[in-house]
Amino acid sequence: MRQSKKFSFKTCARDSALSRAQVEEIAAFFPEIEFEMIWIKTTGDLDQKTSLRALDKTDFFTRELDQMLLKKEARIAIHSAKDLPDPILDGLEIVAITEGVDPRDSLVFKSLSDKAIIATSSARREEAVKRLGGDFRFVDIRGTIEERLKKLEGEIDGVVVAEAALVRLKLTHLNRIFLQGETAPMQGKLAVVARQKDEEMKELFEKIDARSLSRA
């Protein structure tokens, strides 16, 4: 007997190991669907000089993916929910926000002397580290999770990353401290974005939409 063809559609996401893990997390809920992946480097991936400290909720990490949706080059985009612009671009709609994983921030370190150099591009995270005590020095850092952790081999003593990233990349064996205090809104959650009025995508992803589940 011939197998029926899987329902498939084009899906775009950022081209990083973390993004690929996030897509796999979404796809695991839909074994009946073939996600035809288009991997993109966004403005935020290519621009490694702009500090994130001064950025509000812009489309820095979503711009190219948003345009792909609006041009109908892809049906959905999968994001870290905390990277979404606010407001979301006109013509697009968030069709699902997942329940997510651990939302905390973690300080990954090789050593934490009083003069340790700690890397973070977030003023909020810097303040959280300062509450640990010590006369730490702080530097900005950009790049993928792997690139940031690589700098622990010589340039820095510690780096702050989302615990969710470590969970998804299976890096929870690293030495780390959970930081206290608020984290970025929706950290640890994933978002599925589609064009407005795409009722088929809205209905399809409703089963993983924590917003719908909380109203049930």
C-alpha positions in Angstrom: 0.0 0.0 0.0 1.3 3.4 -0.9 1.9 5.8 2.0 -0.1 9.0 1.9 2.1 12.0 1.2 2.8 14.2 4.3 1.3 17.6 4.6 4.2 20.0 3.9 4.9 23.7 3.7 7.9 26.0 3.7 9.1 27.2 7.1 11.8 29.8 7.8 14.0 30.2 10.8 17.4 31.6 11.7 20.5 29.6 10.7 22.0 28.6 14.1 22.4 25.4 16.1 20.0 26.8 18.7 17.4 27.8 16.1 17.6 24.3 14.6 17.0 22.8 18.0 14.0 25.1 18.4 12.5 24.0 15.1 13.0 20.3 16.0 11.1 21.0 19.3 8.2 22.4 17.3 8.3 19.7 14.6 8.2 16.9 17.3 4.6 17.8 17.9 3.7 17.3 14.3 5.0 14.0 12.9 2.5 14.1 10.2 3.9 17.3 8.7 7.1 17.9 6.7 8.6 21.2 7.5 10.4 22.4 4.3 13.1 24.5 6.0 14.7 27.7 4.8 17.5 28.8 7.0 18.3 32.5 7.1 20.9 34.8 8.7 19.1 37.8 9.8 20.3 41.4 10.4 20.9 40.5 14.0 23.1 37.5 13.0 25.2 39.5 10.5 25.6 42.7 12.6 28.0 41.7 15.4 28.9 45.2 16.4 25.6 46.8 17.5 25.1 46.4 21.3 21.9 44.9 22.4 21.8 47.1 25.4 20.3 50.0 23.4 17.8 48.0 21.4 14.1 47.9 22.2 11.7 45.2 20.9 12.7 45.7 17.3 12.8 43.4 14.3 16.6 43.1 14.6 16.5 39.3 14.7 13.3 38.8 12.7 13.4 41.3 9.8 14.4 38.9 6.9 12.0 36.2 8.2 9.1 38.6 8.4 9.7 39.7 4.8 9.8 36.1 3.6 6.3 35.6 5.1 4.9 38.8 3.6 6.3 37.8 0.2 4.8 34.4 0.6 8.2 32.7 0.3 7.4 30.8 3.5 4.2 29.8 5.3 5.4 30.2 8.9 8.5 31.4 10.8 9.7 29.9 14.1 11.4 32.2 16.6 12.6 32.6 20.1 9.5 34.4 21.5 11.7 36.9 23.3 13.1 38.1 19.9 9.8 39.2 18.5 9.3 42.9 17.8 6.6 44.7 19.6 4.4 45.4 17.9 4.7 42.6 15.4 4.9 43.7 11.8 1.5 44.6 10.2 0.3 41.7 8.1 1.7 39.1 10.4 0.2 37.2 13.3 1.6 35.1 16.2 -0.3 31.8 15.8 1.4 30.0 18.7 3.5 30.7 21.8 4.7 27.5 23.4 4.7 26.7 27.1 8.5 26.8 26.9 11.3 25.6 29.1 13.3 27.1 32.0 13.1 30.9 31.7 16.0 31.7 34.0 19.3 33.3 33.1 22.5 31.4 33.9 26.1 32.6 34.5 28.3 30.0 32.8 31.9 30.3 34.1 35.4 28.9 34.3 36.3 30.9 37.4 34.7 33.6 39.5 37.4 35.6 41.2 36.6 39.1 42.4 38.1 40.5 39.3 36.4 38.1 36.9 35.5 39.4 33.4 31.9 38.7 32.7 30.4 39.0 29.2 26.8 40.1 28.6 25.0 42.5 26.3 22.2 43.1 28.7 22.1 45.8 31.4 19.5 43.8 33.3 21.7 40.7 33.3 24.7 42.8 34.4 22.8 44.0 37.4 21.8 40.4 38.3 25.5 39.4 38.2 26.5 42.3 40.4 24.1 41.0 43.1 26.4 38.0 43.5 29.0 40.3 45.0 32.6 40.7 43.8 34.2 43.4 41.8 33.4 42.0 38.4 34.3 43.7 35.2 31.8 43.6 32.3 32.2 43.4 28.5 29.7 43.3 25.7 29.4 40.1 23.7 27.6 39.0 20.6 27.4 35.8 18.5 25.8 32.4 18.7 25.7 30.5 22.0 28.6 28.4 20.8 30.7 31.5 19.9 30.0 33.1 23.2 30.9 30.0 25.2 34.1 29.6 23.1 35.4 32.8 24.5 35.5 31.2 28.0 38.7 29.5 26.7 40.7 32.7 27.0 39.0 36.1 26.7 36.5 36.0 29.5 35.8 34.3 32.8 32.0 34.0 32.6 29.1 34.7 30.2 25.4 35.1 30.9 23.1 33.1 28.6 19.5 31.9 28.8 19.2 28.5 30.6 16.7 27.5 27.9 19.5 27.7 25.3 21.7 25.4 27.4 18.7 23.0 27.8 18.0 22.9 24.1 21.6 22.5 23.1 22.2 19.8 25.8 24.8 21.9 27.6 23.5 21.7 31.1 26.7 19.9 32.2 28.6 23.3 32.2 29.5 25.1 35.4 26.9 27.7 36.0 24.9 29.7 38.5 21.2 30.6 38.1 20.8 34.3 38.4 18.0 35.8 40.5 15.5 38.4 39.4 13.5 39.1 36.3 14.4 37.8 32.9 13.4 38.9 29.4 9.7 38.6 28.7 8.8 35.2 27.1 12.3 33.9 27.6 12.4 30.1 27.0 9.2 30.1 24.9 9.0 29.6 21.2 6.8 31.5 18.7 5.2 30.5 15.4 4.4 33.4 13.2 2.2 33.3 10.0 0.5 35.8 7.8 -2.7 37.4 9.2 -5.9 35.5 8.4 -4.0 32.2 7.6 -6.7 30.3 9.4 -5.2 26.9 8.4 -2.0 27.7 10.2 -3.8 29.2 13.2 -5.9 26.1 13.6 -3.0 23.7 13.1 -0.7 25.3 15.7 -3.5 25.9 18.2 -2.6 22.6 20.0 0.8 23.9 21.1 -0.4 27.5 21.8 -0.1 28.0 25.5 -2.3 31.0 25.3 -5.2 28.8 24.0 -4.5 26.1 26.5 -4.6 28.6 29.4 -8.1 29.8 28.3 -9.4 26.2 27.9 
